[in-house]
Amino acid sequence: MQAHRIKNLFSAIARYYDFLNSLLSLRRDRSWRRETVKVSEVAPTSKVLDVCTGTGELALAYADKISAQGFVIASDFCFEMLVIGDRKVERKHRSIDTSFLAADTLILPFLDNTFDVVSVGFGIRNVSDLEMGIREMTRVAAPGGRIVILEFTQPANPLFRGLYYFYFTKILPFIGNRISGSEDDAYGYLPRSVMKFPNCDALKGIMEQCGLVDVQFYRKTFGIVAIHVGKKRETAELAVGDRL
Ligand SMILES: C[S@@+](CC[C@H](N)C(=O)[O-])C[C@H]1O[C@@H](n2cnc3c(N)ncnc32)[C@H](O)[C@@H]1O
């Protein structure tokens, strides 16, 4: 989908986004984000960038693990989603630095080699050019830093997949569109975009093509979601022909 349509789609459902995430995932979304932080090997002093942050749930899960020596920047191009995230930070009076910033993941306003962790939760699927998005995340990661992708994927077990797809393609869009009042079929777009998204092995391959090494993935909740983690090479390890 084109970027301006994605932006409109999320701005229209922003108010309901967190509530529906929790409801439609039966509250699994929080544990998926906690697991994502865990496999990121984040340190209290880490500098974290969470792109396509939406209302900032993943960014705030990182913030819980970071001390005053570290910081979290949460970026997204949808203003309405960012405003909700920013209010959450104000309400919680967090002592560590968590900043929300309007930015397109395809052109991040940061210098090369800046962050220890660059993450994205349920967002990279919506970026109009997947490979370019991963390359841009990699560019701003420090050498040895980690790129972390939490995303929906297709469950492998055929029996479970049948039941899950019934829920995912019929029940979830009905409830989601009804409650959010989405006129763009936002919750029908969700399963359609997941079906088109590369499977776990293919995404691993794309991350490797983008120059990442030691790429691992972890399936969660019967393979409904997966967390991919890859490392940016140390500078000396840069291979000839890498375009980072
Ligand atoms: C499904 S939401 C994910 C929100 C959040 N990361 C989470 O874990 O719930 C996808 C977000 O990606 C954002 N997005 C999509 N394409 C983007 C791009 N090119 N640049 C910045 N944000 C983008 C949308 O605005 C939306 O807020």
The ligand as an ORCA input file, in Angstrom:
! r2SCAN-3c Opt
* xyz 0 1
  C       0.808     -1.740     13.035
  S       1.500     -0.226     13.562
  C       2.745     -0.772     14.674
  C       2.872      0.087     15.897
  C       3.803     -0.411     16.996
  N       5.171     -0.565     16.537
  C       3.339     -1.663     17.688
  O       4.180     -2.477     18.058
  O       2.148     -1.808     17.908
  C       2.447      0.235     12.151
  C       3.005      1.644     12.232
  O       3.953      1.790     11.176
  C       3.905      3.150     10.758
  N       4.573      3.246      9.443
  C       4.315      2.562      8.310
  N       5.160      2.927      7.334
  C       5.998      3.851      7.872
  C       7.110      4.585      7.371
  N       7.531      4.465      6.113
  N       7.730      5.437      8.202
  C       7.323      5.598      9.485
  N       6.266      4.941     10.022
  C       5.621      4.068      9.221
  C       2.436      3.485     10.760
  O       2.230      4.871     10.808
  C       1.984      2.753     12.037
  O       1.979      3.603     13.152
*
